[in-house]
Amino acid sequence: MARYMKIPLLLALLLFAGCKQSETAPAATGLFFRTITVDDLSRRYAIYIPENAGHTSMPLILVLHGGGGKIENMTGQTGKKSPYRLWMEIADREKCIVIYPQAVDGPTGWPNWNDCRNNAPILPEVDDVKFLTTLMEETAKEYHTDADRVYVTGISNGGIMTLRLAAQVPQRLAAIATISASLPDSSECQMPATPLSVLFMNGTADPMLPYNGGTIGNPPNPQHGTVLPVDSSVKIWMTLDHTDTVAQVKEYPDRDPGDGSTVVRYTYDHGTNGTAVVFFKITGGGHTAPSIREQYSQLWLNYVGTQNHDIEMVEVIWDFFRDKKRVVR
């Protein structure tokens, strides 16, 4: 009888070994373009899985493009310069997962995020908050991301959408960072009400999103809506977070005097639950992400204004993100 028991036992051992191997097999690494269906709408996104990703939970970073943007440009697939593609290097070094979501086309045929501006008819009528939170949830299921270390950053329309997430789903986030963005001054959404660490990065000579507030566009276009002055947005978050009112100031070396811009960082610490508000003021800067390595062409700068070359946008934002964790509310 014992002899006949050996075969089922051997099969069981083989099956167990096979299951164990499957559970410990590393995830495929690199950049992948995928789709996900949300509200019966197929949505595109790119996801980067870092090299040597293990089974420990990893931070998750969402990177939102600006109005009219494409994830192929953000990730450098078109060959054009993109400071945002450097997030993939951060992912390899720091063991993070990075997602580049794609907005849907609005009435003008260009992709835009539904970011709360209620006086901007160019925006599509879709639930982008649901899309982005669904991406967070599904990625967590597949890759065991760290729910306490979810970060969102975006530029322009993507930056305003980032601010919408901070207002509507702060319980999901550890910190956010915006570039060339400000709060809408006419919003269909609630104003931020929950403390959260926020970084702003804005150029004082931005030709598209006016630093001192007003109508968006180059030239200004009423179809694009209006925003508050950048200083007002910073103060709103300082007040909400109950941060220090006197900043710690750091002036960055002017590495490239020829770019016509300089950088000063203002840090407002000691907010509620350890929150902080940081403002990178790019004097002379345009509607661009600062970068040392990924410098835009002069043709593009003629439209969006000066790009600062004194700091690397991804590095200073990651320095801000790295020690921030979600506050359980």
Secondary structure, 3 states (H helix, E strand, C coil): CHHHHHHHHHHHHHHHHHHHHHHHCCCCCEEEEEEEEECCEEEEEEEEECCCCCCCCEEEEEEECCCCCCHHHHCCCCCCCCHHHHHHHHHHHHCCEEEEECCEECCCCCEECCCCECCCCCCCCCCHHHHHHHHHHHHHHHHCEEEEEEEEEEECHHHHHHHHHHHHCHHHCCEEEEECCCCECCECCCCCCCCCEEEEEEECCCCCCCCCCEECCCCCCHHHCEECCHHHHHHHHHHHHCCCCCCEEEECCCCCHHHCCEEEEEEECCCHHHCCEEEEEEECCCCCCCCCCCCCCHHHHHHHCCCCCCCCHHHHHHHHHCCCCCCCC
